[in-house]
Amino acid sequence: MGESSVLTLRLDSDLKRKLDKLSKATNRSRSFVAAQAIRDYVELNQWQIEETKKALIEADRGEFASEEDVRRTLKKWSRHAR
């Protein structure tokens, strides 16, 4: 992990209480838990944005699932849901 810097933010009191509770339960500092949450959020959203960009490029090339592919997938997942 590179150098760190300070970030100041405002949290509503309920969220701050939850953060404090999680911090105590995990025996980590509030700062550590908040930084980890932000790290996870950023990584997830970066992944989603990249996958969306890839999907748009495929769509622009006309690469779509066939109707049969969609039916097969829906059938597979509807069987698993029962």
C-alpha positions as CSV (number, residue, x, y, z in Angstrom):
1,M,0.0,0.0,0.0
2,G,1.4,3.4,-1.0
3,E,1.5,6.5,1.1
4,S,-1.8,7.6,2.7
5,S,-3.6,10.9,3.0
6,V,-6.3,12.2,5.2
7,L,-9.9,12.4,4.0
8,T,-12.6,14.2,6.0
9,L,-16.2,13.3,5.5
10,R,-19.6,13.7,7.2
11,L,-21.7,10.7,8.2
12,D,-25.1,10.8,9.7
13,S,-25.2,9.7,13.3
14,D,-26.8,6.3,12.6
15,L,-24.2,5.3,10.1
16,K,-21.4,6.5,12.4
17,R,-22.9,4.3,15.2
18,K,-22.9,1.3,12.9
19,L,-19.3,2.0,11.8
20,D,-18.3,2.2,15.4
21,K,-20.1,-1.0,16.2
22,L,-18.4,-2.8,13.3
23,S,-15.1,-1.4,14.2
24,K,-15.3,-2.8,17.8
25,A,-16.7,-6.1,16.6
26,T,-13.8,-6.6,14.2
27,N,-11.2,-5.1,16.6
28,R,-10.1,-2.6,13.9
29,S,-10.0,1.1,14.0
30,R,-12.9,3.1,12.6
31,S,-10.5,4.5,10.0
32,F,-9.4,1.0,8.9
33,V,-13.0,-0.1,8.5
34,A,-14.0,3.0,6.6
35,A,-11.0,2.8,4.3
36,Q,-11.7,-0.8,3.6
37,A,-15.4,-0.1,2.8
38,I,-14.3,2.7,0.4
39,R,-11.7,0.5,-1.2
40,D,-14.3,-2.3,-1.8
41,Y,-16.8,0.2,-3.2
42,V,-14.3,1.7,-5.6
43,E,-13.1,-1.7,-6.8
44,L,-16.7,-2.9,-7.4
45,N,-17.7,0.2,-9.2
46,Q,-14.6,0.2,-11.4
47,W,-15.3,-3.4,-12.3
48,Q,-18.9,-2.6,-13.2
49,I,-17.9,0.3,-15.3
50,E,-15.3,-1.7,-17.2
51,E,-17.7,-4.6,-17.8
52,T,-20.4,-2.1,-19.0
53,K,-17.9,-0.5,-21.4
54,K,-17.0,-4.0,-22.8
55,A,-20.7,-4.9,-23.2
56,L,-21.4,-1.7,-25.1
57,I,-18.5,-2.4,-27.4
58,E,-19.9,-5.9,-28.1
59,A,-23.4,-4.5,-28.6
60,D,-22.0,-1.9,-31.1
61,R,-20.5,-4.8,-33.0
62,G,-23.9,-6.5,-33.0
63,E,-22.8,-9.3,-30.7
64,F,-25.9,-10.4,-28.8
65,A,-27.2,-13.6,-27.4
66,S,-29.5,-15.4,-29.7
67,E,-33.1,-16.0,-28.7
68,E,-32.3,-19.7,-28.2
69,D,-29.4,-18.8,-25.9
70,V,-31.7,-16.6,-23.8
71,R,-34.3,-19.4,-23.6
72,R,-31.8,-22.0,-22.6
73,T,-30.3,-19.7,-19.9
74,L,-33.8,-18.8,-18.5
75,K,-34.8,-22.5,-18.4
76,K,-31.6,-23.4,-16.6
77,W,-32.0,-20.7,-14.0
78,S,-35.7,-21.3,-13.5
79,R,-35.0,-24.9,-12.8
80,H,-32.4,-23.9,-10.1
81,A,-34.9,-21.5,-8.5
82,R,-37.4,-24.2,-7.6
